[in-house]
Amino acid sequence: MSGVIVTNPPKADAKDVEALAGFGVATISEALGRTGLLGPELRPVQQGVRVAGTAVTVLSWPGDNLMIHAAVEQCGEGDILVVTTTSPSTDGMFGELFATALQKRGVRGVVTNAGIRDTQELREMGFAAWSRAVSSQGTVKATGGSVNVPIAIDGQVIRPGDVIVADDDGVVVVPRERAREAAEKSQAREAKEAQTRAAFIEGQLGLDRYGLRETLKRLGVEYRTYEEYSGEGAQT
């Protein structure tokens, strides 16, 4: 497997990245039309942490972390390392030593649909990580791959410089050209949700706020008292 290491790719504006850091993964995905989620299999090794940054992408051979070593050189302040493999892998390709090198360079976290290890050490050093698996299985450094090329995780394309936001609910990618739009739409969605939250606190039902009673009626869903329902059941 040959490959390429692309240097200095375009990135989303830092101000837009920081704006997106203020919103949850679910909010951002919903604001962009329920797009960008990297799937339910990517889970955090920590809790209560949200990070946002620009993607440095890695395409590696399964069980081989050579290209992660190559990617460290391409990482800088505000980046998030995003790693995938050419075929499914759960090997522990990333651990505390990689995190130490990346943290020194200002990297905010790692996302991989392969495996990670040294999870206790990662939590202790405050390096955020999301992965498909946790595995102690080691890797080799023997096969070429690519850095800063478009990759795909769970059908979502991640390009170098795109925005990655990750929290307890998962991971979302925002195309770098849409970062500002995503922040603005997320803000509007949160404002709308704040109004709904206030209404629910006052006792309003979602059935009424969202006009769902008419939806139930249109779908043929009917209300029955317990006695009516029990009586109908007894006759069948």
Sequence and secondary structure as in RCSB ss.txt:
>XXXX:A:sequence
MSGVIVTNPPKADAKDVEALAGFGVATISEALGRTGLLGPELRPVQQGVRVAGTAVTVLSWPGDNLMIHAAVEQC
GEGDILVVTTTSPSTDGMFGELFATALQKRGVRGVVTNAGIRDTQELREMGFAAWSRAVSSQGTVKATGGSVNVP
IAIDGQVIRPGDVIVADDDGVVVVPRERAREAAEKSQAREAKEAQTRAAFIEGQLGLDRYGLRETLKRLGVEYRT
YEEYSGEGAQT
>XXXX:A:secstr
    B  S     HHHHHHHTTS HHHHHHHTTS  B  TT EESSSS  EEEEEEEEEE TTB HHHHHHHTT 
 TTEEEEEEESS   SEEE HHHHHHHHHTT  EEEEEEEE  HHHHHHHT EEEEEEE     B     EESS 
EEETTEEE TT EEEEETTEEEEE GGGHHHHHHHHHHHHHHHHHHHHHHHTT  HHHHTTHHHHHHHTT     
HHHHHHHHHH 
